[in-house]
Amino acid sequence: MNISVIGGGHGCYAAAIELVEKGHAVRLWRRDSAALETLQGLGHLLVRDFRGERKVSLGQPGDGLSLTFDLAHAVVDAQLLVIALPSTTHQDLATELAPLLRDGQVVFLPPGTFGSMVFAQAMAKVGNHAEVAFAETGTLPYLARKHGANRVVISGYATRLPTGVFPSRLGESAFAVLREAYPSVEPIEDALSGALMNAGPIIHPPLILMNAGPLEHFDTWDIHNEGTVPSIRRVTNALDAERIAVREALGYGAPHFPLADHYATEGDEWMYGRGAHGKLTDSGDWREDIDLQKHRYMLEDTRLGLSFLVSVGRWAGVPTPVAQGLLSVASAVSGIDLYAQGRTLENLGLDQLSRSQMTQYLCQGLPA
């Protein structure tokens, strides 16, 4: 299958590696052309995972993994576009992709934070009415970190990826494509259900806000290791209960993939399988300098992700006091009205839809 990976983040490089090793023809595009030139000059990616270390060579277009500096070239014959980027990139990227997308393509946003709407609305704005399916899941398919220009460490691979499609009427064909690349994909109701599976806004805001002292005191701090303590876990559990309550109020069924399963060694398997938290902390790759003004945990998971949860809760009539409280504290810490800048139903122009209208919209998509 022809697959294009759009972006140069940790997840993008990991996706390019995994997908080419599965036998797909993969093109990698990223906005930073200088970084792409450096990678081209090196001629390969180095990966280390549970199988050991190995080299993934860069080939010619159509032959394994190739690079492209032209976004249109990346899109033109791709059956699947994987955009494993922070949702903070969606608005600009959607504007660039909007006129390029074609009938039958699948755009995968792992995770999406309801980014499906951003991309679909961008297409509508430029008058592109191609039948494109947008898919959202609850997490990146990888626990991955880049080390330098071409070295990638993958600490874990997702074993379950609950995924919704917008519009859901394209789900059957979209899942056929997605499963060829990611057999761990599990179909769920629609893109809103997929967006409400996003684990980032549940795990990261409590960890950065309740670890603000050590984050600002020490040069580096691992919020997932010594930063994960019982009091923070209790807040995370309460926040996740709000997410699940919103899902249930909207009629979305179990499993809801409660974040507590991520930490458990028994019971239901979470998205990264059992024991994933231990793999994450053992790697040491999440001991980092987190700037509470600039880091994606604040600008993506809190500003976009928590605001989304709060807005959907308001629309559904479900109280989300923990999410709202964390968002208010984060706004004070960052000096930004995060809800006003958030990915809310209000900012997406969807807050006036009734329940039945939203259901119809999620199934049928934007009007031509």
ZATOR-425778 format. One record per residue (C-alpha): residue in three letters; residue number from 0; y, z, x. Coordinates in nm, 2 decimals, m for minus. Example, Ala and Ser with C-alpha at 12.3 -4.5 7.8 and 13.67 -1.06 7.14 Angstrom:
@res:Ala&n:0&py:m0.45&pz:0.78&px:1.23
@res:Ser&n:1&py:m0.11&pz:0.71&px:1.37
end
This chain:
@res:Met&n:0&py:0.00&pz:0.00&px:0.00
@res:Asn&n:1&py:0.35&pz:m0.07&px:0.12
@res:Ile&n:2&py:0.54&pz:0.26&px:0.14
@res:Ser&n:3&py:0.89&pz:0.33&px:0.26
@res:Val&n:4&py:1.00&pz:0.67&px:0.37
@res:Ile&n:5&py:1.37&pz:0.72&px:0.31
@res:Gly&n:6&py:1.54&pz:0.97&px:0.54
@res:Gly&n:7&py:1.49&pz:1.14&px:0.88
@res:Gly&n:8&py:1.43&pz:1.51&px:0.79
@res:His&n:9&py:1.13&pz:1.73&px:0.87
@res:Gly&n:10&py:0.94&pz:1.62&px:0.56
@res:Cys&n:11&py:1.03&pz:1.25&px:0.61
@res:Tyr&n:12&py:0.88&pz:1.23&px:0.96
@res:Ala&n:13&py:0.57&pz:1.43&px:0.84
@res:Ala&n:14&py:0.53&pz:1.19&px:0.54
@res:Ala&n:15&py:0.56&pz:0.88&px:0.77
@res:Ile&n:16&py:0.29&pz:1.02&px:0.99
@res:Glu&n:17&py:0.04&pz:1.13&px:0.72
@res:Leu&n:18&py:0.08&pz:0.81&px:0.52
@res:Val&n:19&py:0.03&pz:0.57&px:0.81
@res:Glu&n:20&py:m0.27&pz:0.77&px:0.92
@res:Lys&n:21&py:m0.41&pz:0.72&px:0.57
@res:Gly&n:22&py:m0.39&pz:0.34&px:0.63
@res:His&n:23&py:m0.07&pz:0.25&px:0.45
@res:Ala&n:24&py:0.19&pz:0.02&px:0.58
@res:Val&n:25&py:0.49&pz:0.25&px:0.62
@res:Arg&n:26&py:0.86&pz:0.17&px:0.69
@res:Leu&n:27&py:1.09&pz:0.45&px:0.79
@res:Trp&n:28&py:1.46&pz:0.43&px:0.73
@res:Arg&n:29&py:1.72&pz:0.69&px:0.80
@res:Arg&n:30&py:2.10&pz:0.69&px:0.78
@res:Asp&n:31&py:2.15&pz:0.81&px:1.14
@res:Ser&n:32&py:2.10&pz:0.48&px:1.32
@res:Ala&n:33&py:2.15&pz:0.64&px:1.66
@res:Ala&n:34&py:1.86&pz:0.87&px:1.60
@res:Leu&n:35&py:1.65&pz:0.58&px:1.48
@res:Glu&n:36&py:1.74&pz:0.38&px:1.80
@res:Thr&n:37&py:1.63&pz:0.68&px:2.01
@res:Leu&n:38&py:1.30&pz:0.69&px:1.82
@res:Gln&n:39&py:1.25&pz:0.32&px:1.86
@res:Gly&n:40&py:1.31&pz:0.35&px:2.23
@res:Leu&n:41&py:1.05&pz:0.63&px:2.26
@res:Gly&n:42&py:0.80&pz:0.41&px:2.07
@res:His&n:43&py:0.60&pz:0.68&px:1.90
@res:Leu&n:44&py:0.59&pz:1.01&px:1.71
@res:Leu&n:45&py:0.40&pz:1.31&px:1.84
@res:Val&n:46&py:0.23&pz:1.53&px:1.58
@res:Arg&n:47&py:0.06&pz:1.86&px:1.61
@res:Asp&n:48&py:m0.13&pz:2.00&px:1.31
@res:Phe&n:49&py:m0.47&pz:2.17&px:1.24
@res:Arg&n:50&py:m0.64&pz:1.86&px:1.40
@res:Gly&n:51&py:m0.46&pz:1.90&px:1.73
@res:Glu&n:52&py:m0.20&pz:1.69&px:1.90
@res:Arg&n:53&py:m0.19&pz:1.31&px:1.89
@res:Lys&n:54&py:0.05&pz:1.01&px:1.91
@res:Val&n:55&py:0.15&pz:0.78&px:1.63
@res:Ser&n:56&py:0.27&pz:0.45&px:1.77
@res:Leu&n:57&py:0.55&pz:0.25&px:1.61
@res:Gly&n:58&py:0.44&pz:m0.10&px:1.53
@res:Gln&n:59&py:0.58&pz:m0.42&px:1.38
@res:Pro&n:60&py:0.67&pz:m0.44&px:1.01
@res:Gly&n:61&py:0.36&pz:m0.45&px:0.80
@res:Asp&n:62&py:0.15&pz:m0.30&px:1.08
@res:Gly&n:63&py:0.12&pz:0.07&px:1.06
@res:Leu&n:64&py:0.45&pz:0.26&px:1.10
@res:Ser&n:65&py:0.76&pz:0.06&px:1.16
@res:Leu&n:66&py:1.14&pz:0.14&px:1.16
@res:Thr&n:67&py:1.41&pz:m0.04&px:0.97
@res:Phe&n:68&py:1.79&pz:m0.01&px:1.00
@res:Asp&n:69&py:1.84&pz:m0.19&px:0.67
@res:Leu&n:70&py:1.80&pz:0.01&px:0.35
@res:Ala&n:71&py:1.76&pz:m0.31&px:0.15
@res:His&n:72&py:1.47&pz:m0.41&px:0.38
@res:Ala&n:73&py:1.31&pz:m0.07&px:0.33
@res:Val&n:74&py:1.32&pz:m0.11&px:m0.05
@res:Val&n:75&py:1.25&pz:m0.48&px:m0.11
@res:Asp&n:76&py:0.87&pz:m0.48&px:m0.12
@res:Ala&n:77&py:0.79&pz:m0.11&px:m0.13
@res:Gln&n:78&py:0.56&pz:0.00&px:m0.41
@res:Leu&n:79&py:0.64&pz:0.37&px:m0.33
@res:Leu&n:80&py:0.95&pz:0.52&px:m0.19
@res:Val&n:81&py:0.91&pz:0.87&px:m0.06
@res:Ile&n:82&py:1.24&pz:1.06&px:m0.04
@res:Ala&n:83&py:1.14&pz:1.40&px:0.11
@res:Leu&n:84&py:1.51&pz:1.50&px:0.16
@res:Pro&n:85&py:1.72&pz:1.79&px:0.05
@res:Ser&n:86&py:1.86&pz:1.73&px:m0.29
@res:Thr&n:87&py:2.21&pz:1.76&px:m0.14
@res:Thr&n:88&py:2.16&pz:1.40&px:m0.02
@res:His&n:89&py:2.07&pz:1.26&px:m0.36
@res:Gln&n:90&py:2.41&pz:1.17&px:m0.49
@res:Asp&n:91&py:2.51&pz:0.94&px:m0.20
@res:Leu&n:92&py:2.16&pz:0.80&px:m0.16
@res:Ala&n:93&py:2.13&pz:0.73&px:m0.53
@res:Thr&n:94&py:2.45&pz:0.52&px:m0.52
@res:Glu&n:95&py:2.32&pz:0.32&px:m0.23
@res:Leu&n:96&py:1.97&pz:0.27&px:m0.38
@res:Ala&n:97&py:2.09&pz:0.20&px:m0.73
@res:Pro&n:98&py:2.14&pz:m0.18&px:m0.70
@res:Leu&n:99&py:1.83&pz:m0.22&px:m0.48
@res:Leu&n:100&py:1.55&pz:m0.08&px:m0.69
@res:Arg&n:101&py:1.31&pz:m0.32&px:m0.86
@res:Asp&n:102&py:1.06&pz:m0.33&px:m1.15
@res:Gly&n:103&py:0.74&pz:m0.14&px:m1.09
@res:Gln&n:104&py:0.86&pz:0.08&px:m0.81
@res:Val&n:105&py:0.79&pz:0.45&px:m0.79
@res:Val&n:106&py:1.04&pz:0.69&px:m0.63
@res:Phe&n:107&py:0.89&pz:1.02&px:m0.52
@res:Leu&n:108&py:1.13&pz:1.32&px:m0.49
@res:Pro&n:109&py:0.94&pz:1.61&px:m0.34
@res:Pro&n:110&py:1.10&pz:1.84&px:m0.47
@res:Gly&n:111&py:1.36&pz:1.69&px:m0.69
@res:Thr&n:112&py:1.58&pz:1.96&px:m0.85
@res:Phe&n:113&py:1.61&pz:1.71&px:m1.15
@res:Gly&n:114&py:1.72&pz:1.45&px:m0.90
@res:Ser&n:115&py:1.54&pz:1.19&px:m1.12
@res:Met&n:116&py:1.85&pz:1.21&px:m1.34
@res:Val&n:117&py:2.09&pz:1.15&px:m1.05
@res:Phe&n:118&py:1.90&pz:0.83&px:m0.95
@res:Ala&n:119&py:1.85&pz:0.70&px:m1.30
@res:Gln&n:120&py:2.21&pz:0.76&px:m1.39
@res:Ala&n:121&py:2.32&pz:0.58&px:m1.07
@res:Met&n:122&py:2.11&pz:0.28&px:m1.17
@res:Ala&n:123&py:2.26&pz:0.27&px:m1.52
@res:Lys&n:124&py:2.61&pz:0.29&px:m1.37
@res:Val&n:125&py:2.56&pz:m0.03&px:m1.18
@res:Gly&n:126&py:2.38&pz:m0.20&px:m1.46
@res:Asn&n:127&py:2.03&pz:m0.21&px:m1.30
@res:His&n:128&py:1.78&pz:m0.18&px:m1.58
@res:Ala&n:129&py:1.47&pz:m0.23&px:m1.37
@res:Glu&n:130&py:1.16&pz:m0.03&px:m1.49
@res:Val&n:131&py:1.15&pz:0.23&px:m1.21
@res:Ala&n:132&py:0.96&pz:0.56&px:m1.23
@res:Phe&n:133&py:1.10&pz:0.87&px:m1.07
@res:Ala&n:134&py:0.86&pz:1.15&px:m0.99
@res:Glu&n:135&py:0.94&pz:1.51&px:m0.91
@res:Thr&n:136&py:0.72&pz:1.79&px:m0.78
@res:Gly&n:137&py:0.75&pz:2.15&px:m0.69
@res:Thr&n:138&py:0.76&pz:2.14&px:m0.31
@res:Leu&n:139&py:0.74&pz:1.93&px:0.00
@res:Pro&n:140&py:0.39&pz:1.80&px:0.06
@res:Tyr&n:141&py:0.42&pz:1.96&px:0.41
@res:Leu&n:142&py:0.52&pz:2.28&px:0.59
@res:Ala&n:143&py:0.68&pz:2.09&px:0.88
@res:Arg&n:144&py:0.94&pz:2.12&px:1.15
@res:Lys&n:145&py:1.08&pz:1.86&px:1.39
@res:His&n:146&py:1.11&pz:1.96&px:1.76
@res:Gly&n:147&py:1.33&pz:1.71&px:1.94
@res:Ala&n:148&py:1.36&pz:1.34&px:1.87
@res:Asn&n:149&py:1.00&pz:1.25&px:1.81
@res:Arg&n:150&py:0.78&pz:1.56&px:1.79
@res:Val&n:151&py:0.67&pz:1.71&px:1.46
@res:Val&n:152&py:0.47&pz:2.02&px:1.39
@res:Ile&n:153&py:0.29&pz:2.03&px:1.05
@res:Ser&n:154&py:0.18&pz:2.39&px:0.98
@res:Gly&n:155&py:0.03&pz:2.31&px:0.64
@res:Tyr&n:156&py:m0.04&pz:2.03&px:0.38
@res:Ala&n:157&py:0.00&pz:2.07&px:0.01
@res:Thr&n:158&py:m0.33&pz:2.08&px:m0.18
@res:Arg&n:159&py:m0.18&pz:2.08&px:m0.53
@res:Leu&n:160&py:0.14&pz:1.90&px:m0.63
@res:Pro&n:161&py:0.23&pz:1.95&px:m1.00
@res:Thr&n:162&py:0.44&pz:1.64&px:m1.07
@res:Gly&n:163&py:0.64&pz:1.50&px:m1.36
@res:Val&n:164&py:0.77&pz:1.15&px:m1.41
@res:Phe&n:165&py:1.09&pz:1.01&px:m1.56
@res:Pro&n:166&py:1.07&pz:0.84&px:m1.79
@res:Ser&n:167&py:0.73&pz:0.98&px:m1.89
@res:Arg&n:168&py:0.62&pz:0.66&px:m2.07
@res:Leu&n:169&py:0.58&pz:0.52&px:m1.72
@res:Gly&n:170&py:0.35&pz:0.80&px:m1.61
@res:Glu&n:171&py:0.02&pz:0.63&px:m1.62
@res:Ser&n:172&py:0.12&pz:0.35&px:m1.38
@res:Ala&n:173&py:0.33&pz:0.59&px:m1.17
@res:Phe&n:174&py:0.05&pz:0.83&px:m1.11
@res:Ala&n:175&py:m0.19&pz:0.55&px:m1.01
@res:Val&n:176&py:0.05&pz:0.47&px:m0.73
@res:Leu&n:177&py:0.12&pz:0.83&px:m0.64
@res:Arg&n:178&py:m0.24&pz:0.93&px:m0.62
@res:Glu&n:179&py:m0.31&pz:0.65&px:m0.38
@res:Ala&n:180&py:m0.07&pz:0.81&px:m0.14
@res:Tyr&n:181&py:m0.10&pz:1.18&px:m0.25
@res:Pro&n:182&py:m0.44&pz:1.26&px:m0.41
@res:Ser&n:183&py:m0.31&pz:1.62&px:m0.45
@res:Val&n:184&py:m0.07&pz:1.51&px:m0.72
@res:Glu&n:185&py:m0.14&pz:1.68&px:m1.06
@res:Pro&n:186&py:0.03&pz:1.52&px:m1.36
@res:Ile&n:187&py:0.25&pz:1.74&px:m1.58
@res:Glu&n:188&py:0.45&pz:1.67&px:m1.89
@res:Asp&n:189&py:0.78&pz:1.51&px:m1.76
@res:Ala&n:190&py:1.05&pz:1.53&px:m1.50
@res:Leu&n:191&py:1.21&pz:1.84&px:m1.64
@res:Ser&n:192&py:0.88&pz:2.02&px:m1.62
@res:Gly&n:193&py:0.85&pz:1.89&px:m1.26
@res:Ala&n:194&py:1.20&pz:2.02&px:m1.18
@res:Leu&n:195&py:1.11&pz:2.36&px:m1.32
@res:Met&n:196&py:0.82&pz:2.38&px:m1.08
@res:Asn&n:197&py:1.06&pz:2.38&px:m0.78
@res:Ala&n:198&py:0.98&pz:2.67&px:m0.56
@res:Gly&n:199&py:1.28&pz:2.65&px:m0.33
@res:Pro&n:200&py:1.53&pz:2.81&px:m0.57
@res:Ile&n:201&py:1.29&pz:3.10&px:m0.63
@res:Ile&n:202&py:1.19&pz:3.19&px:m0.28
@res:His&n:203&py:1.50&pz:3.12&px:m0.07
@res:Pro&n:204&py:1.80&pz:3.27&px:m0.25
@res:Pro&n:205&py:1.67&pz:3.62&px:m0.26
@res:Leu&n:206&py:1.55&pz:3.59&px:0.11
@res:Ile&n:207&py:1.89&pz:3.48&px:0.24
@res:Leu&n:208&py:2.11&pz:3.70&px:0.03
@res:Met&n:209&py:1.90&pz:4.02&px:0.07
@res:Asn&n:210&py:1.87&pz:3.95&px:0.45
@res:Ala&n:211&py:2.24&pz:3.87&px:0.49
@res:Gly&n:212&py:2.28&pz:4.16&px:0.73
@res:Pro&n:213&py:2.02&pz:4.06&px:0.99
@res:Leu&n:214&py:2.10&pz:3.69&px:0.94
@res:Glu&n:215&py:2.46&pz:3.75&px:1.05
@res:His&n:216&py:2.37&pz:4.02&px:1.31
@res:Phe&n:217&py:2.09&pz:3.85&px:1.51
@res:Asp&n:218&py:2.10&pz:3.51&px:1.67
@res:Thr&n:219&py:1.78&pz:3.41&px:1.49
@res:Trp&n:220&py:1.58&pz:3.58&px:1.21
@res:Asp&n:221&py:1.26&pz:3.48&px:1.03
@res:Ile&n:222&py:1.32&pz:3.54&px:0.66
@res:His&n:223&py:0.96&pz:3.46&px:0.58
@res:Asn&n:224&py:0.82&pz:3.71&px:0.83
@res:Glu&n:225&py:1.00&pz:4.04&px:0.89
@res:Gly&n:226&py:1.25&pz:3.93&px:0.62
@res:Thr&n:227&py:0.99&pz:3.94&px:0.34
@res:Val&n:228&py:0.96&pz:4.30&px:0.23
@res:Pro&n:229&py:0.84&pz:4.46&px:m0.09
@res:Ser&n:230&py:1.19&pz:4.50&px:m0.25
@res:Ile&n:231&py:1.27&pz:4.14&px:m0.20
@res:Arg&n:232&py:0.93&pz:4.03&px:m0.33
@res:Arg&n:233&py:1.00&pz:4.23&px:m0.65
@res:Val&n:234&py:1.33&pz:4.04&px:m0.69
@res:Thr&n:235&py:1.15&pz:3.71&px:m0.63
@res:Asn&n:236&py:0.88&pz:3.80&px:m0.88
@res:Ala&n:237&py:1.15&pz:3.88&px:m1.14
@res:Leu&n:238&py:1.33&pz:3.56&px:m1.07
@res:Asp&n:239&py:1.01&pz:3.36&px:m1.10
@res:Ala&n:240&py:0.94&pz:3.53&px:m1.43
@res:Glu&n:241&py:1.27&pz:3.39&px:m1.56
@res:Arg&n:242&py:1.17&pz:3.04&px:m1.45
@res:Ile&n:243&py:0.83&pz:3.07&px:m1.63
@res:Ala&n:244&py:1.00&pz:3.21&px:m1.94
@res:Val&n:245&py:1.23&pz:2.90&px:m1.95
@res:Arg&n:246&py:0.92&pz:2.67&px:m1.91
@res:Glu&n:247&py:0.74&pz:2.85&px:m2.19
@res:Ala&n:248&py:1.04&pz:2.83&px:m2.42
@res:Leu&n:249&py:1.05&pz:2.46&px:m2.37
@res:Gly&n:250&py:0.68&pz:2.43&px:m2.46
@res:Tyr&n:251&py:0.56&pz:2.35&px:m2.11
@res:Gly&n:252&py:0.20&pz:2.46&px:m2.05
@res:Ala&n:253&py:0.02&pz:2.66&px:m1.78
@res:Pro&n:254&py:m0.04&pz:2.66&px:m1.49
@res:His&n:255&py:0.32&pz:2.75&px:m1.40
@res:Phe&n:256&py:0.23&pz:2.80&px:m1.03
@res:Pro&n:257&py:0.38&pz:3.15&px:m1.00
@res:Leu&n:258&py:0.52&pz:3.20&px:m0.65
@res:Ala&n:259&py:0.31&pz:3.52&px:m0.62
@res:Asp&n:260&py:0.01&pz:3.30&px:m0.57
@res:His&n:261&py:0.17&pz:3.16&px:m0.25
@res:Tyr&n:262&py:0.14&pz:3.51&px:m0.09
@res:Ala&n:263&py:m0.21&pz:3.59&px:m0.23
@res:Thr&n:264&py:m0.53&pz:3.54&px:m0.05
@res:Glu&n:265&py:m0.74&pz:3.54&px:m0.37
@res:Gly&n:266&py:m0.70&pz:3.40&px:m0.72
@res:Asp&n:267&py:m0.54&pz:3.08&px:m0.83
@res:Glu&n:268&py:m0.46&pz:2.84&px:m0.55
@res:Trp&n:269&py:m0.09&pz:2.77&px:m0.50
@res:Met&n:270&py:0.07&pz:2.44&px:m0.39
@res:Tyr&n:271&py:m0.02&pz:2.49&px:m0.02
@res:Gly&n:272&py:m0.36&pz:2.65&px:m0.08
@res:Arg&n:273&py:m0.46&pz:3.00&px:0.00
@res:Gly&n:274&py:m0.33&pz:3.18&px:0.30
@res:Ala&n:275&py:m0.03&pz:2.94&px:0.34
@res:His&n:276&py:0.23&pz:3.22&px:0.39
@res:Gly&n:277&py:0.03&pz:3.34&px:0.69
@res:Lys&n:278&py:0.02&pz:2.99&px:0.84
@res:Leu&n:279&py:0.40&pz:2.96&px:0.79
@res:Thr&n:280&py:0.48&pz:3.29&px:0.96
@res:Asp&n:281&py:0.23&pz:3.24&px:1.24
@res:Ser&n:282&py:0.39&pz:2.91&px:1.34
@res:Gly&n:283&py:0.72&pz:3.07&px:1.44
@res:Asp&n:284&py:0.90&pz:2.76&px:1.32
@res:Trp&n:285&py:1.10&pz:2.94&px:1.06
@res:Arg&n:286&py:1.27&pz:3.18&px:1.30
@res:Glu&n:287&py:1.61&pz:3.02&px:1.29
@res:Asp&n:288&py:1.98&pz:3.06&px:1.27
@res:Ile&n:289&py:2.08&pz:3.05&px:0.91
@res:Asp&n:290&py:2.45&pz:3.01&px:0.85
@res:Leu&n:291&py:2.51&pz:3.14&px:0.49
@res:Gln&n:292&py:2.81&pz:2.90&px:0.45
@res:Lys&n:293&py:2.63&pz:2.58&px:0.55
@res:His&n:294&py:2.25&pz:2.62&px:0.54
@res:Arg&n:295&py:2.05&pz:2.42&px:0.28
@res:Tyr&n:296&py:1.91&pz:2.74&px:0.14
@res:Met&n:297&py:2.26&pz:2.81&px:0.02
@res:Leu&n:298&py:2.39&pz:2.46&px:m0.05
@res:Glu&n:299&py:2.07&pz:2.32&px:m0.20
@res:Asp&n:300&py:1.84&pz:2.59&px:m0.33
@res:Thr&n:301&py:2.11&pz:2.82&px:m0.45
@res:Arg&n:302&py:2.40&pz:2.59&px:m0.54
@res:Leu&n:303&py:2.19&pz:2.32&px:m0.69
@res:Gly&n:304&py:1.86&pz:2.49&px:m0.77
@res:Leu&n:305&py:1.96&pz:2.82&px:m0.91
@res:Ser&n:306&py:2.25&pz:2.67&px:m1.11
@res:Phe&n:307&py:2.00&pz:2.43&px:m1.26
@res:Leu&n:308&py:1.77&pz:2.71&px:m1.37
@res:Val&n:309&py:2.07&pz:2.91&px:m1.52
@res:Ser&n:310&py:2.20&pz:2.60&px:m1.70
@res:Val&n:311&py:1.86&pz:2.51&px:m1.85
@res:Gly&n:312&py:1.81&pz:2.88&px:m1.95
@res:Arg&n:313&py:2.14&pz:2.87&px:m2.13
@res:Trp&n:314&py:2.06&pz:2.54&px:m2.31
@res:Ala&n:315&py:1.71&pz:2.68&px:m2.41
@res:Gly&n:316&py:1.85&pz:3.02&px:m2.51
@res:Val&n:317&py:1.66&pz:3.21&px:m2.25
@res:Pro&n:318&py:1.84&pz:3.48&px:m2.05
@res:Thr&n:319&py:1.82&pz:3.45&px:m1.67
@res:Pro&n:320&py:2.01&pz:3.76&px:m1.55
@res:Val&n:321&py:1.84&pz:3.77&px:m1.20
@res:Ala&n:322&py:1.92&pz:3.40&px:m1.14
@res:Gln&n:323&py:2.27&pz:3.45&px:m1.26
@res:Gly&n:324&py:2.32&pz:3.76&px:m1.05
@res:Leu&n:325&py:2.20&pz:3.60&px:m0.74
@res:Leu&n:326&py:2.42&pz:3.29&px:m0.81
@res:Ser&n:327&py:2.72&pz:3.52&px:m0.85
@res:Val&n:328&py:2.66&pz:3.71&px:m0.53
@res:Ala&n:329&py:2.60&pz:3.38&px:m0.35
@res:Ser&n:330&py:2.93&pz:3.25&px:m0.48
@res:Ala&n:331&py:3.11&pz:3.55&px:m0.34
@res:Val&n:332&py:2.93&pz:3.52&px:0.00
@res:Ser&n:333&py:3.00&pz:3.14&px:0.03
@res:Gly&n:334&py:3.35&pz:3.15&px:m0.13
@res:Ile&n:335&py:3.24&pz:2.86&px:m0.36
@res:Asp&n:336&py:3.20&pz:2.85&px:m0.73
@res:Leu&n:337&py:2.84&pz:2.74&px:m0.70
@res:Tyr&n:338&py:2.77&pz:2.69&px:m1.07
@res:Ala&n:339&py:3.08&pz:2.47&px:m1.10
@res:Gln&n:340&py:2.94&pz:2.25&px:m0.82
@res:Gly&n:341&py:2.58&pz:2.28&px:m0.93
@res:Arg&n:342&py:2.32&pz:2.04&px:m1.07
@res:Thr&n:343&py:2.36&pz:2.17&px:m1.42
@res:Leu&n:344&py:2.29&pz:2.00&px:m1.75
@res:Glu&n:345&py:2.67&pz:2.01&px:m1.81
@res:Asn&n:346&py:2.74&pz:1.82&px:m1.49
@res:Leu&n:347&py:2.46&pz:1.57&px:m1.57
@res:Gly&n:348&py:2.61&pz:1.52&px:m1.92
@res:Leu&n:349&py:2.29&pz:1.64&px:m2.09
@res:Asp&n:350&py:2.39&pz:1.98&px:m2.23
@res:Gln&n:351&py:2.48&pz:1.85&px:m2.57
@res:Leu&n:352&py:2.13&pz:1.71&px:m2.64
@res:Ser&n:353&py:1.92&pz:1.88&px:m2.89
@res:Arg&n:354&py:1.56&pz:1.97&px:m2.81
@res:Ser&n:355&py:1.43&pz:1.66&px:m2.99
@res:Gln&n:356&py:1.69&pz:1.44&px:m2.82
@res:Met&n:357&py:1.59&pz:1.58&px:m2.48
@res:Thr&n:358&py:1.23&pz:1.51&px:m2.55
@res:Gln&n:359&py:1.30&pz:1.16&px:m2.65
@res:Tyr&n:360&py:1.53&pz:1.11&px:m2.35
@res:Leu&n:361&py:1.27&pz:1.24&px:m2.10
@res:Cys&n:362&py:1.00&pz:1.01&px:m2.25
@res:Gln&n:363&py:1.20&pz:0.69&px:m2.30
@res:Gly&n:364&py:1.47&pz:0.71&px:m2.03
@res:Leu&n:365&py:1.82&pz:0.59&px:m2.03
@res:Pro&n:366&py:1.92&pz:0.33&px:m2.29
@res:Ala&n:367&py:1.96&pz:m0.03&px:m2.16
end
